[in-house]
Amino acid sequence: MTQKNKVTKNRREKTIGFVYVSILFLVATFACCWCLFYYTENKNETRKEFVIAKMDRIRAFQNIQGDQIVIVDSIYNKIKSFNPGINASYEENDIKFYLNDIKKLYTDNSYDGRYKIFYQVSNFYNMWFADKKELWSKQQNIMKFQKNLEDCQIGLEKKLDELKTTKK
């Protein structure tokens, strides 16, 4: 082989290699651009749908919160005015029903952390209601014991007077 033949072969191989690499570059660039733009459009639509769904959930929560604030206020007023001395079991059952109804909102939507406030409010009011009943019963016991103490003191004074009169 001659020197001229080697040079033309090398040039021809270089040209074919350059065309081959250029075609591969163009195909790879086209494939990357197509994937990038194709999937980006879908992701934007998915993001939009996600944001819209999130806004709908927020709006639904705000509506539920607005509806439940009236019930929470009425439960507050019922517990505040509740008198355990009056034998009105329907009021006690009504309060317990509403407290369980508020707690149910959390159990139905426990996947969303915002609904935990309903569970906490229900527990707080339930504890307040139980404490109010317990406080009333303890006050009644104290009054009963004070009356018993007074009766004992009066009886003791009578016995002491009887002993003094029998000694004379």
C-alpha positions as CSV (number, residue, x, y, z in Angstrom):
1,M,0.0,0.0,0.0
2,T,1.1,3.3,-0.8
3,Q,1.2,6.4,1.2
4,K,-1.6,8.1,-0.8
5,N,-3.9,5.1,-0.4
6,K,-3.5,5.2,3.4
7,V,-4.2,8.9,3.5
8,T,-7.5,8.6,1.5
9,K,-8.5,5.6,3.6
10,N,-7.9,7.5,6.7
11,R,-9.8,10.5,5.4
12,R,-12.7,8.4,4.3
13,E,-12.8,6.6,7.7
14,K,-12.7,9.9,9.5
15,T,-15.5,11.3,7.4
16,I,-17.7,8.2,7.9
17,G,-16.9,8.3,11.7
18,F,-17.8,11.9,11.8
19,V,-21.1,11.3,10.0
20,Y,-21.8,8.3,12.3
21,V,-21.1,10.3,15.5
22,S,-23.1,13.3,14.2
23,I,-26.1,11.1,13.5
24,L,-25.9,9.4,16.9
25,F,-25.6,12.9,18.5
26,L,-28.7,14.1,16.7
27,V,-30.7,11.0,17.5
28,A,-29.7,11.2,21.2
29,T,-30.4,14.9,21.4
30,F,-33.8,14.4,19.7
31,A,-34.7,11.5,22.1
32,C,-33.6,13.5,25.2
33,C,-35.6,16.6,24.1
34,W,-38.7,14.6,23.3
35,C,-38.5,12.8,26.7
36,L,-37.9,16.0,28.5
37,F,-40.7,18.0,27.0
38,Y,-43.2,15.0,26.9
39,Y,-42.8,14.2,30.6
40,T,-42.5,17.8,31.7
41,E,-45.9,18.6,30.2
42,N,-47.5,15.6,32.0
43,K,-45.8,16.5,35.3
44,N,-47.1,20.1,35.0
45,E,-50.6,18.7,34.5
46,T,-50.1,16.3,37.3
47,R,-48.8,19.1,39.6
48,K,-51.8,21.3,38.6
49,E,-54.2,18.5,39.4
50,F,-52.4,17.9,42.7
51,V,-52.6,21.6,43.7
52,I,-56.2,21.8,42.7
53,A,-57.0,18.6,44.7
54,K,-55.1,20.1,47.7
55,M,-57.0,23.3,47.5
56,D,-60.3,21.4,47.4
57,R,-59.3,19.5,50.5
58,I,-58.4,22.7,52.2
59,R,-61.7,24.3,51.3
60,A,-63.6,21.2,52.4
61,F,-61.7,21.3,55.8
62,Q,-62.5,25.0,56.2
63,N,-66.2,24.2,55.5
64,I,-66.2,21.4,58.0
65,Q,-64.4,23.6,60.5
66,G,-67.0,26.4,60.0
67,D,-69.8,23.9,60.5
68,Q,-68.3,22.3,63.6
69,I,-67.4,25.6,65.4
70,V,-71.1,26.1,66.1
71,I,-71.4,22.6,67.6
72,V,-68.2,23.1,69.6
73,D,-69.6,26.4,71.0
74,S,-72.9,24.8,71.9
75,I,-71.1,21.9,73.7
76,Y,-69.0,24.5,75.6
77,N,-72.2,26.3,76.7
78,K,-73.9,23.0,77.6
79,I,-71.0,21.8,79.7
80,K,-70.6,25.2,81.3
81,S,-74.3,25.3,82.4
82,F,-74.5,21.5,83.2
83,N,-75.6,20.8,86.7
84,P,-75.1,17.2,87.8
85,G,-77.5,17.7,90.7
86,I,-80.4,18.0,88.3
87,N,-81.3,14.5,87.2
88,A,-81.4,15.3,83.4
89,S,-79.7,12.3,81.8
90,Y,-80.8,13.6,78.3
91,E,-78.5,16.5,78.7
92,E,-75.6,14.2,79.6
93,N,-76.4,11.9,76.7
94,D,-76.7,14.9,74.4
95,I,-73.2,16.2,75.4
96,K,-71.7,12.7,75.0
97,F,-73.3,12.3,71.6
98,Y,-71.9,15.6,70.3
99,L,-68.5,14.8,71.7
100,N,-68.4,11.4,70.0
101,D,-69.7,13.1,66.8
102,I,-66.7,15.5,66.9
103,K,-64.3,12.6,67.6
104,K,-65.7,10.7,64.7
105,L,-64.6,13.5,62.3
106,Y,-61.0,12.7,63.2
107,T,-61.4,8.9,62.9
108,D,-62.9,9.3,59.5
109,N,-60.1,11.6,58.3
110,S,-57.2,10.4,60.4
111,Y,-54.9,10.5,57.4
112,D,-55.0,14.3,57.5
113,G,-53.3,15.8,60.5
114,R,-55.5,18.9,60.5
115,Y,-58.4,16.8,61.7
116,K,-56.6,16.0,64.9
117,I,-57.8,19.2,66.4
118,F,-61.3,17.7,66.5
119,Y,-60.0,14.7,68.5
120,Q,-58.2,17.0,70.9
121,V,-61.2,19.3,71.4
122,S,-63.4,16.2,72.0
123,N,-60.9,14.8,74.6
124,F,-60.6,18.2,76.3
125,Y,-64.3,18.7,76.6
126,N,-64.8,15.1,77.7
127,M,-62.2,15.6,80.5
128,W,-63.8,18.9,81.5
129,F,-67.3,17.2,81.6
130,A,-66.0,14.3,83.7
131,D,-64.1,16.7,86.0
132,K,-67.2,18.8,86.5
133,K,-69.3,15.7,87.5
134,E,-66.5,14.5,89.8
135,L,-66.1,17.9,91.4
136,W,-69.9,18.0,92.0
137,S,-69.9,14.6,93.6
138,K,-66.9,15.5,95.8
139,Q,-68.6,18.7,96.9
140,Q,-71.8,16.7,97.7
141,N,-69.7,14.3,99.8
142,I,-68.0,17.2,101.6
143,M,-71.4,18.7,102.4
144,K,-72.7,15.3,103.6
145,F,-69.7,14.8,105.8
146,Q,-70.0,18.3,107.2
147,K,-73.6,17.6,108.1
148,N,-72.7,14.3,109.7
149,L,-69.9,16.1,111.7
150,E,-72.4,18.8,112.9
151,D,-74.9,16.0,113.9
152,C,-72.1,14.2,115.8
153,Q,-71.0,17.5,117.5
154,I,-74.6,18.2,118.5
155,G,-75.0,14.6,119.7
156,L,-71.8,14.8,121.7
157,E,-72.8,18.1,123.3
158,K,-76.1,16.4,124.3
159,K,-74.3,13.5,125.8
160,L,-71.9,15.8,127.7
161,D,-74.9,17.8,129.0
162,E,-76.6,14.5,130.1
163,L,-73.4,13.4,131.8
164,K,-73.1,16.7,133.6
165,T,-76.8,16.5,134.8
166,T,-76.4,12.9,136.0
167,K,-73.3,13.7,138.0
168,K,-75.0,16.4,140.0
